[in-house]
Amino acid sequence: MEYRCVECGGRMTTLFVQYSPGNIRLMKCGNCKAVADEYIECEPIIILIDLILHKTKAYTHLLYNVIDPQAPSFQGLLWKSTFGFLLLDAYRSLFLERSKEEWGLSMSFASLLWRFQKMLMDVVFGNIMFLSTFLLSMRVLFSTFPRPLRYKDLLLAIFISSYFKMFLIAMMVWECPSVIFIIDLFVLSSNTVALKVITQSAMSRCIVACFSAHVVKFLVTQRCWSWEL
């Protein structure tokens, strides 16, 4: 596994030396001379707070020093992240549609079935266009990388950095549709930071790649919900 210094991004062969259970010494980066990864000794809640604050050090720790692309569990993590990503998108679409119209027992079965069909189109087709635009932007804007990158690494970085979607669960008790668009903005900014960390490229390119993908997805989903029975 290739580790990275969270301060400068330099490569590390190991992040700490363990002398006995609970007794470790953090390694220093040979490039910047700082502690390579201070998050090793931090509680998960501290890491989560720094992720919410969009600190690149926290994203470097998560994407390089926690997740191992060579591990057998990597494929399973990718599938689980994809499923969670699509499930939260489905709930988002369902909540937005419920906020526009009254759903109840008075709805006909055909109307209810059509609503769920449109939601399925929203989630599936919208995310196909999102990922296609994102990967196309990567091919155009990032013709060369500092290191070899696989599409699986990029997709997992985007799925994991979309963790702000979990705040949609709060909509079960707090029905405020405008908050959804605030969450969308946080997802966009989080995706941008994760892409910058994983590609080690300029922030402007990462903004263009993520913004274009999110705009295409928004336009496609708006078109799906404009169809009427």
N, C-alpha and C positions, 0 to 999 in steps of 0.2 A: 504494500500500500504506500502511495506517495503522499507524504504529509506536507503541509505548508505552514510557514510562519504567518500568524495572523497580522503581524505588524507590516511586513514588507512583501509577503508572498513568496519568500525564498523557499526552496525545497529543503525538506528535513527527512532524515532517515528514521529518526525516533523523536518523540516529543517529551519523554520522561524516562527516568530510570527508577525502578522499584527495588528497594532494598529489602523490604518486608511488607506484609499486609498493612496498608494505611500509611506507609512511610515511603514517599516518593520524592524525587528531585526533578523539577522541571528543567528541561534543556534550553539553552540559549541559542538563538539563531547565529550562525557564523557570519551572516551578511550584515545584519543591523545590530547585533550584540544584545538584543532585547530577549525577554522570555518568549519562546516560540509560540506557546498557546496557553495563556493564563486561564482560559475557560475550563481547562481540565479539572481545576480545583473549585470551580464555581457550581452552585446549585442550579438545577434545570430552570428554575424560575428566573434567575438572573440572566441566563442565556435567552430565555423567551422575551424578557423585557428589552434586551439589546436588539433582538430581531425585530421587535415592534418599532424600536427607535431607528431601524434601518442602519445599524452599524455594520460596516463591511467586515470588521473583525469577527463578528458573530456569524455572519454568513460564510466566511472562510472556514471557521471552525466546523460549522455544520456540513458544508458541502465537500470539504477536503479531509478533515480530520476525524469525522464521525462516520460518514458514508463511504464504504469501500466498494468501488465499481467492480472489483475483481472477486468479491465475496459471493458465495452461492446464493445468499439471500437477497442479492441486489435485484434480480429479476422479479422476485416476489414483492419487494418494496415498490418497484416501478408499477406493477399491476395494482397493488393496493392504493397507491397514490392516484393512479388514473381513475379507479373506481370512486374514491372519495371526492375527487375533483368533479366528476360527472354527476354524482349524487347531489352534491351541494348546488351545482348548476341547475339541476332539475328542481330542487326546492326553491331556488331563487325565481325561476320562471313561474312556478306554481303560485308563489306568494304574490308576484306582480300581477298575475291574471286575476287572482282573488281580490286584490285591492281595486281592480277596475270594475268588476261586476260582482253581484251577489250570487254566491254559490249556495245551494241548499237542496232540500229534498224535492223542491218543485221543478228542478231541472230535468228535462227529458234524458233518457238514456243515450239517445243519439247525440244530443248536445254535449253531454258529459264526455262521451267517447271522443268527440271531435276536439274538445279542449285538451284531452290527454294526448291525442295524436299531434296536435300543434306543439305541445310541450316537448314531446319526443323529437319532433323536427327541430325545435329550437335548440335542444341540448346536443343532438347528434350532428346535424348539419352545421350549426353555429360553431361547434368546436372543431369540426373538420376544416372549416374555413379559417378558424383561428390558428390551428396548428400549421396549415398549409401556408398561410401568410407569414407566420413566424419563421418557418423553415426557409421559405423563399427569401425573406429579408436577411436571414443569416447567410445564405449563399451569395447575396448581392453585396451586403455591407461588410461581411467578415470573410473575405476570400482567403485570408491567411490567419492562422492562430499561433499564439506563442507555444502551444503544445498541441498534440493531436487530440481532437475531441470527437466523441461519438454522439450521434443524435440522441441516444438513450440518456447520456449525461445531461444534455441540454434540456430534454423533456422533463427529466426528474427534477432538475433545478427549478423549472417553471412550475411544476405541479406542487412541489414542496413549498416554494415561496408564495404560493396562493393560499397559505394557511389562514389569511384574513377571512376567507369564505366561511370559516367555522363560526364567525360571529353572526352569520345568518341564522344560527340556531336560536339566537335571542329573539328573532322575529316571531317565535311561537308565542311569546308572552308580551312582546312589545311591538305592536303593529304600526310601523312608521316607514312607509315605502321610501321616503327620501334618504333614509340611512343606508339603504342598499346601494345607492349610487356613491355614497361616501366610502363604503366598503370596496366598491369597484375601483375607486381611485387609489386606495391603499394597496389593493392587489396589483394594480398597474405599477405603482412605485416600488413595491417589493419585488416584483418580477424584474424590474430594471436593475435593481441593486444586485440581485442574484445573478443576472446575466453578466453584469460587469465583473463580478468576482470570478465566475466560471470561465469567462473568455479573456479576462485581464485586458480589456479594450477600453476605448474612450467612452465616457458616459453618454455623449451625444449619440453615438451609434446605437448604444443599448436602448436609449429612449426612443429612437426612431423605430427600431425593430419591434419593441413591445407595444408602442403606441399604435403603430399601423395594424398589428394583429388584433388588438382590442377594438379598434375602430371598425375593422371589417366584421368582427364578430357582432358588435353592437348593431351595425346596419343590417346584417343578415337576420338576426333575431327580431329586430323591429319589423322586418319584412314578413317574417313567419307569422307574427302575431297580428299583422294587418289583414290576413286572409280571414274571411268569414264563411260560415257554413251556408 
